[in-house]
Amino acid sequence: MSSVGIAAIAFALILGSATAGMGLRRALPEHHLSGDSKDVIKLATALVGTMSALVLALLFASTRQSYEHTSIAVSRMATDLAQLDRVLAEYGPEAAPLRTALRSELDPLIDSIWKENAAGRPTGAPKPHDQTVLYMIRSLTPKNAMQSSLQSRALQLSTELTEIQLGLASQLPDSISTPFIDVLILWLMFIFTVFAMSSPSNATLITVLFLCILAASGAIYLILELGSPFDGLMQIPSDGLRSALK
């Protein structure tokens, strides 16, 4: 399910729990919500609220770190692509077909990582092994020490590109554990139920609760978006890779 769908479900569930809390306020006897009972309810709510804040902070820190590492890997790919193209240009006219092949492999490489964006486009047949850039670099026959050095550097860059591509392409679309989100939503439902039943309902209370529920759902949405760096609103752009060979 998409991040928007999960956040919308969370919003609906938490809003429903707050509405149920308002109903409980009218149904429960007054002594259930005053005196020692009120103090215990406040302590329990504070405990669950602290745990919810901790889980939110941990999830955000984890997904943010993963997002930044993925963004760095994409930037490294763009740099390696530009360097590989420059090395092949310095090699000489013999490497001109490799530079053409490198550009022809760029779109399939991007589509293998940004799978959601490539879902509606037709996919061509994969190239034979002997027509890949890495194989063609290995097939070069250096004529002097400089070309030999450039071939070694091209092989290193091409191997690094392949490793990064395989790592990003095999990355799961959603790295966040579903039970964490489920438990977090349950805790938020409990918290807003208690908030709604702790005071008689009025326009100000309803407005504040609605905005707080919207903010909590938005936080869940942002965490889910950070956990899916190659699709959605906060996806890492592929423009750097596309412009690397221009």
C-alpha positions, 0 to 999 in steps of 0.5 A: 500500500502507498504511503498516502494510503497508510497515512489516510488509514492512520488518520481515519483510525485516530480520528475515529478513536478521538470521536469514540473518546468524546462519546465515552466522556458522555457515557461514563460516570463523572467519578471515573474521570476525576480524583485518583482515576484522573491521575492514573489516566494522566500517568498512563497517557504520559507513558504511552505518549513517551513511548510513541514519541520515542518510536517516532524519533527512532523511525525517523532517524533510521529512515532518514539515515537510510535515505541519505546513504541511498542518496549518496550512492546515487551521487556516487553513481553519477560521478562514476558515470562521468569519470568513466565517460571521460576515461573512455574519451581519453583512451582514444577513438577505439573506445568510441563504441563503448561511450555510445554503449554506455549512453544506451545502457543509461536508461535501462540502468535508471529503470532498474532502480526507479522501478515505479517510474518505469512501470508504464514504459516498455522494456527492451530485451536485455543485451547479450553479455558480450555487448555490455560496457564491462565486457567491451572494456575487458576486450580492449587491446591497449597499445601503450602504457597510458591506454593500459592504465586507462583500461584498468581505471575504466574496469574499476569504475565499471565494476563499482557502477555495477555493484552500486546498481545491484545494491540499489536495484535489490533494495526493498521498496519499503524498509520500515517494519509494518508492526512498528507502524501498526503499534504506533497507530494503536498507541496514538489511537489510545492517546487521542481517545484519552485526550478526547474523553478528558474534557467536555467537547467544544469547538476549540477542543475539536479543532486542536484534536483534529490538527494534532491528528493531522500532524501525527498522520503527516509524521507517519506519512513522512517516515514512510516516504523516507523509507521508499527513496525511489518512488513517491513524493520524496523520491531521490531524483534521477536527473543527476544520472541523466545529466552525467553523460551530457 
